[in-house]
Amino acid sequence: KIFGYEGFGQGSLNEVNVDVLRAHSQHVLAAMVGAGILNGCAIPLDKLDHATFAQAHKYFDGNKELLCKRAEEILAEHLARHLASLYPDKPIFQIDGRTLTSVLRRPEVVDLVISKMIESK
């Protein structure tokens, strides 16, 4: 179904439909999980190599549900707030897929949610 017709939320920031969000945010969620992995392992991106990748992979295997859940919660919370600030007169559940996708490409949104993922432990 088209994003807007299935419903992103029910009109409040706390009722975001994460299943709908996933369809439009895979790249951002992957970047957030990657940042969470590196942060959890204390590996700077420029130090990621074959040896440290094994450590990161092991960390991911032991924490994937937590990392994915945390990324989805952070993205849903901040995306809902950002959409509400951009479209104050439009209920969140009426935001269409193209609008959501364009917001997910905004550097300030991507930078914010990745930084929030790194801050959360």
TIGUBA-851883 format. One record per atom (N, C-alpha, C): residue number from 1; x negated, y negated, z; atom name. Coordinates in pm, whole numbers, always signed. Atoms other than C-alpha are relative to their C-alpha. Layout:
BEGIN
   n     c1     c2     c3 atom
 NUM      X      Y      Z   CA
...
This chain:
BEGIN
   n     c1     c2     c3 atom
   1    -83   +119     +0    N
   1     +0     +0     +0   CA
   1    -87   -124     +0    C
   2    +70   +127     -1    N
   2   -102   -358    -46   CA
   2     -7    -48   +144    C
   3    +29    +40   -137    N
   3   -251   -498   +272   CA
   3   +112    -80    +66    C
   4   -100    +87    -60    N
   4     +5   -770   +334   CA
   4   +133    +68    +25    C
   5   -129    -67    -16    N
   5   +302   -538   +296   CA
   5     -3   +105   +109    C
   6    +10   -101   -106    N
   6   +174   -275   +535   CA
   6    -10    -65   +137    C
   7     +4    +76   -125    N
   7    +99   -531   +803   CA
   7   -131     +9    +73    C
   8   +128     +9    -71    N
   8   -232   -642   +949   CA
   8    +25     -6   +149    C
   9    -31    +14   -143    N
   9    -75   -734  +1281   CA
   9   +147    -23    +16    C
  10   -142    +23    -27    N
  10   +254   -798  +1445   CA
  10    +23   -145    +42    C
  11    -18   +140    -30    N
  11   +202  -1171  +1482   CA
  11    -80    -49   +119    C
  12    +82    +45   -112    N
  12    -28  -1177  +1784   CA
  12   -141    +52    -16    C
  13   +140    -39    +11    N
  13   -404  -1148  +1825   CA
  13    -25   +139    +56    C
  14    +24   -128    -66    N
  14   -368   -833  +2036   CA
  14    +64   +118    -72    C
  15    -72   -107    +67    N
  15   -164   -631  +1788   CA
  15    -47    +18   -144    C
  16    +56    -15   +134    N
  16   -397   -593  +1490   CA
  16     +2   +147    -40    C
  17     -4   -137    +52    N
  17   -346   -281  +1278   CA
  17   -139    +33    -54    C
  18   +138    -30    +36    N
  18   -701   -143  +1264   CA
  18     -8    +86   -125    C
  19     +2    -84   +120    N
  19   -613   +114   +996   CA
  19     +4    -85   -127    C
  20     -7    +91   +114    N
  20   -523   -168   +758   CA
  20   -129    -78    -12    C
  21   +125    +75     -1    N
  21   -831   -363   +860   CA
  21   -113    +82    -63    C
  22   +107    -86    +52    N
  22  -1057    -65   +776   CA
  22     -5     +0   -152    C
  23     -5     -7   +146    N
  23   -943    -62   +415   CA
  23    -69   -119    -67    C
  24    +54   +122    +58    N
  24  -1076   -413   +360   CA
  24   -134    -42    +59    C
  25   +116    +50    -74    N
  25  -1377   -428   +586   CA
  25   -114   +100    +14    C
  26   +100   -106    -16    N
  26  -1597   -123   +531   CA
  26   -143    -52     +2    C
  27   +137    +52     +6    N
  27  -1909   -322   +441   CA
  27    -36    -76   +127    C
  28    +26    +77   -121    N
  28  -1879   -555   +739   CA
  28    -12    +95   +119    C
  29     +7    -96   -110    N
  29  -1808   -266   +977   CA
  29   -131    +79     -3    C
  30   +127    -73    +12    N
  30  -2110    -76   +843   CA
  30   -117    -86    +47    C
  31   +108    +89    -45    N
  31  -2335   -378   +899   CA
  31     +5    -18   +151    C
  32    -13    +14   -144    N
  32  -2197   -418  +1250   CA
  32    -50   +125    +73    C
  33    +46   -125    -62    N
  33  -2255    -51  +1335   CA
  33   -152    +11    -12    C
  34   +145     -2    +18    N
  34  -2607    -75  +1189   CA
  34    -70    -91    +98    C
  35    +57    +93    -97    N
  35  -2680   -378  +1405   CA
  35    +10    +57   +141    C
  36    -17    -62   -131    N
  36  -2542   -194  +1706   CA
  36    -98   +114    +24    C
  37    +97   -109    -10    N
  37  -2766   +106  +1636   CA
  37   -139    -56    +29    C
  38   +133    +58    -19    N
  38  -3081   -103  +1604   CA
  38    -12    -68   +136    C
  39     +1    +64   -131    N
  39  -2988   -302  +1913   CA
  39     -5   +104   +112    C
  40     -2   -105   -101    N
  40  -2913    +12  +2112   CA
  40   -132    +74    +13    C
  41   +131    -66     +1    N
  41  -3248   +163  +2014   CA
  41   -114    -99    +25    C
  42   +101   +106    -15    N
  42  -3433   -170  +2057   CA
  42   -103     +8   -112    C
  43    +87     -5   +117    N
  43  -3574   -136  +1705   CA
  43    +30   -122    -87    C
  44    -22   +111    +94    N
  44  -3618   -460  +1505   CA
  44    +10    +55   -143    C
  45    -20    -47   +137    N
  45  -3509   -423  +1144   CA
  45   -131    +16    -75    C
  46   +127     -7    +72    N
  46  -3860   -492  +1017   CA
  46    -90   +114    +49    C
  47    +78   -114    -52    N
  47  -3990   -200  +1228   CA
  47    +68   +134    -31    C
  48    -69   -123    +36    N
  48  -3744    +53  +1086   CA
  48    -79    +72   -109    C
  49    +75    -82    +94    N
  49  -3946   +326   +915   CA
  49    +41   +145    +22    C
  50    -38   -141    -12    N
  50  -3940   +706   +888   CA
  50     -1    +47   +145    C
  51     +9    -43   -140    N
  51  -4045   +755  +1250   CA
  51   +112    -60    +84    C
  52   -105    +63    -80    N
  52  -3804   +503  +1400   CA
  52   +139    +35    -51    C
  53   -131    -40    +53    N
  53  -3524   +614  +1167   CA
  53    +51   +124    +71    C
  54    -42   -121    -72    N
  54  -3518   +952  +1342   CA
  54    +59    -38   +136    C
  55    -51    +48   -128    N
  55  -3468   +770  +1673   CA
  55   +137    -66    -19    C
  56   -127    +68    +28    N
  56  -3191   +553  +1524   CA
  56   +108   +101    -36    C
  57    -96   -104    +40    N
  57  -3023   +857  +1370   CA
  57    +50    +77   +121    C
  58    -37    -72   -123    N
  58  -3025  +1040  +1704   CA
  58    +92    -88    +85    C
  59    -84    +92    -76    N
  59  -2880   +731  +1875   CA
  59   +140     -6    -61    C
  60   -129     +6    +67    N
  60  -2604   +709  +1615   CA
  60    +80   +127    +25    C
  61    -71   -126    -22    N
  61  -2517  +1077  +1648   CA
  61    +60    +10   +139    C
  62    -51     -6   -137    N
  62  -2474  +1038  +2023   CA
  62    +99   -109    +36    C
  63    -83   +117    -35    N
  63  -2281   +710  +2009   CA
  63    +94    -45   -110    C
  64    -74    +50   +117    N
  64  -2092   +696  +1679   CA
  64   +143    -43    +31    C
  65   -138    +41    -29    N
  65  -1739   +688  +1822   CA
  65     +3   -133    +72    C
  66     +7   +126    -75    N
  66  -1830   +414  +2067   CA
  66    -39   -117    -90    C
  67    +45   +106    +90    N
  67  -2015   +210  +1803   CA
  67   +111    -41    -97    C
  68   -106    +30    +98    N
  68  -1732   +237  +1548   CA
  68   +119    -68    +68    C
  69   -113    +59    -72    N
  69  -1462   +159  +1805   CA
  69    -32   -144    +39    C
  70    +40   +135    -41    N
  70  -1654   -141  +1939   CA
  70     -2    -94   -121    C
  71     +5    +84   +120    N
  71  -1716   -274  +1585   CA
  71   +140    -37    -46    C
  72   -137    +29    +42    N
  72  -1348   -243  +1495   CA
  72    +69    -98    +94    C
  73    -62    +91    -97    N
  73  -1237   -415  +1816   CA
  73    -53   -142    -15    C
  74    +61   +133    +14    N
  74  -1482   -703  +1774   CA
  74    +46    -65   -130    C
  75    -43    +55   +129    N
  75  -1395   -748  +1406   CA
  75   +146    -40     +4    C
  76   -143    +32     -6    N
  76  -1021   -736  +1469   CA
  76    +26   -125    +82    C
  77    -21   +116    -87    N
  77  -1039   -988  +1753   CA
  77    -44   -130    -68    C
  78    +53   +124    +58    N
  78  -1257  -1243  +1574   CA
  78    +62    -32   -136    C
  79    -66    +24   +128    N
  79  -1095  -1198  +1235   CA
  79   +140    -57    +22    C
  80   -134    +52    -30    N
  80   -749  -1252  +1383   CA
  80     -7   -146    +43    C
  81    +17   +141    -44    N
  81   -869  -1571  +1553   CA
  81    -35    -90   -118    C
  82    +41    +81   +114    N
  82  -1035  -1694  +1235   CA
  82   +117    -22    -96    C
  83   -116    +14    +88    N
  83   -726  -1624  +1025   CA
  83   +104    -93    +61    C
  84    -98    +88    -67    N
  84   -504  -1796  +1283   CA
  84    -44   -146     -9    C
  85    +47   +139    +11    N
  85   -726  -2105  +1266   CA
  85    +10    -51   -144    C
  86    -10    +40   +141    N
  86   -724  -2107   +884   CA
  86   +145    -17    -44    C
  87   -142     -1    +41    N
  87   -351  -2037   +850   CA
  87    +89     -7   +124    C
  88    -74     +8   -127    N
  88   -186  -2166  +1169   CA
  88   +151    +17    -15    C
  89   -145     -9    +18    N
  89   +164  -2166  +1018   CA
  89    +44   +134    -59    C
  90    -33   -128    +62    N
  90   +146  -1812   +878   CA
  90    -26   +113    +99    C
  91    +25   -114    -89    N
  91   +194  -1501  +1094   CA
  91   -109    +91    -59    C
  92   +113    -82    +45    N
  92   -109  -1273  +1076   CA
  92    +45   +114    -89    C
  93    -43   -115    +79    N
  93    +93   -982   +939   CA
  93    +41    -37   -142    C
  94    -34    +43   +135    N
  94   +179  -1190   +632   CA
  94   -124    -35    -84    C
  95   +123    +29    +75    N
  95   -187  -1242   +531   CA
  95    -22   +111   -101    C
  96    +16   -101   +105    N
  96   -244  -1066   +200   CA
  96   -145    +51     -7    C
  97   +130    -65    +10    N
  97   -537   -840   +113   CA
  97   -108    -85    -63    C
  98   +101    +85    +64    N
  98   -711  -1086   -118   CA
  98    -52   -106    +95    C
  99    +42   +101    -97    N
  99   -714  -1350   +153   CA
  99    -90    +63   +106    C
 100    +81    -69   -100    N
 100   -844  -1103   +409   CA
 100   -139    +32    -55    C
 101   +128    -35    +61    N
 101  -1117   -984   +173   CA
 101    -87   -123    -19    C
 102    +80   +122    +18    N
 102  -1224  -1341    +96   CA
 102    -54    -51   +134    C
 103    +46    +42   -132    N
 103  -1246  -1422   +468   CA
 103   -114    +91    +46    C
 104   +104    -95    -39    N
 104  -1455  -1108   +523   CA
 104   -132    -22    -76    C
 105   +123    +33    +73    N
 105  -1707  -1241   +267   CA
 105    -62   -130    +48    C
 106    +53   +129    -48    N
 106  -1755  -1570   +450   CA
 106   -119    +24    +91    C
 107   +121    -24    -80    N
 107  -2109  -1584   +591   CA
 107    +19    -29   +149    C
 108    -17    +33   -142    N
 108  -1997  -1751   +914   CA
 108    +78   +108    +75    C
 109    -76   -108    -62    N
 109  -1750  -1470   +982   CA
 109    -89   +123    +18    C
 110    +89   -117     -8    N
 110  -2000  -1194   +903   CA
 110   -107    -21   +106    C
 111   +102    +29   -100    N
 111  -2272  -1361  +1110   CA
 111    +57     +5   +141    C
 112    -62     +2   -133    N
 112  -2033  -1411  +1402   CA
 112    +26   +142    +50    C
 113    -37   -134    -50    N
 113  -1908  -1052  +1421   CA
 113   -124    +88    +20    C
 114   +124    -76    -21    N
 114  -2258   -906  +1378   CA
 114    -69    -46   +128    C
 115    +62    +49   -123    N
 115  -2392  -1131  +1654   CA
 115    +78    +45   +123    C
 116    -82    -49   -112    N
 116  -2100  -1032  +1880   CA
 116    -23   +148    +24    C
 117    +30   -143    -14    N
 117  -2177   -665  +1812   CA
 117   -133    +18    +72    C
 118   +132     -9    -64    N
 118  -2540   -721  +1914   CA
 118    +10    -40   +147    C
 119    -15    +46   -138    N
 119  -2434   -908  +2229   CA
 119    +70   +103    +89    C
 120    -73    -98    -81    N
 120  -2199   -631  +2340   CA
 120    -82   +126    +13    C
 121    +76   -124    -20    N
 121  -2356   -323  +2488   CA
 121    +85   +102    +66    C
